[in-house]
């Protein structure tokens, strides 16, 4: 008999705890909703959500990331500025840091990990 009364008391305490938590949550939620509505009235755009999930912004591009990278891969053709091919292919975008566009010399190619073919 003693165990059943202890179990009953624990169940009652759990029920009281749940009731207290739900009351506290309800009160805090009403205060938070009032604060958010006041901020929205001032011209800010806030929302109140539960959990840590926020709405994710939509992607700007409709293409998958792999398609974007494939589109910008240099072709295995001579560079229009250097007029030669390299072991690791490059194109005119490799020259974007040069003030005056000119062919790479052997030292620059070696620094970039390329070799002339």
N, C-alpha and C positions, 0 to 999 in steps of 0.2 A: 504494500500500500504506500509505503513511504516514497518509493521510486515514482509512482504514478503522480503523486502530488508535486514532486520536484519537476517532472516533465510538464505537468500542467502549468506550474508557475513559470517555467522557461518559455512555454508557448505564449502565455499571457504577456510576459515581458517582451517577447519578440513582436507580438501584435501591438503593444504600446509603443515600442521603438519604431515600427513601421508607420504607425499613425503620427508620431511626433515628426519623423522625417518628412512624411508627405505634407504635413501642415507647414513645416518650415520651408520646404521647397515651394509650395504654393505661394506663401507670403513673399519669399525672395523673388519668385518669378513675376508676381504682380508689380513689385517695385522696379524690377529690371525692365519690364514692358513699358511702364510709365516713363522711365528714363529714356528708353529708345524712342518712344513716340515723341518725347520732348525734343530730342536731338533731331529727329526727322522733321519736326515742325520748324526747327531753326535752319533747315536747308541741307543738313547732312544726310547721308544715305547709309544707315546702319540697319542690321537685322539681328535677330536673336535666334540662335540655334542651339541645339543640344549636342554635346560631343565635340570632338575636335575637327570634324570634317567641315570644310568650307567649300562653297561652290567653286569648282575649278574653271578658270577662264578657258574659253574655246581656243583651239589651236588656230594660228593665223593662216597656216598653209593647209591645203587639202591633200598635199602629197605626203606620203610617209617619209620619214627621215632618211631611209636608205635610198629612196629615189632622188632626193635632193643631192646627196653625196655623189651618187653615180652621175648626175647631170654635170657636176663640176669637176669630174676627174679629167686630168689632162690627157689628150689623145697621144697615141704613139706616133707622132708626126714631128717633123722638125719645128722648132720654136720659130715663130715669125720674126722675132728680134734677133736671136742667135743664128738662125739658119742652119742649125745642126740638131741632131737628136742626142738625148742623154740616156744613161742606163736607168735611172729613175726618171720617167718622163716629166717634162715641165712645159709650160706654155707662157704666154705673155704675163699672166698674173704673178709669176715668180719674179718679175722685174718691177713690181709695183713700188718697191722701196728705193729704186734708183731715180735720182733727179733727172738725169739724162739717160734715156734708155739705150743700152749698148749690150753687146754679147758678153756673157760671163767669161772670165778667164779661168785657167786651170785651178788656181788657188781658191777662187770663189766657189767653183764647182765642188772641189774637195771639201770645203767647209760645209756645204749643203748636203754632202753625201751623194753626190752625182759624179758620174764619169762620162766623158764624151764618147759617143759611138762613131 
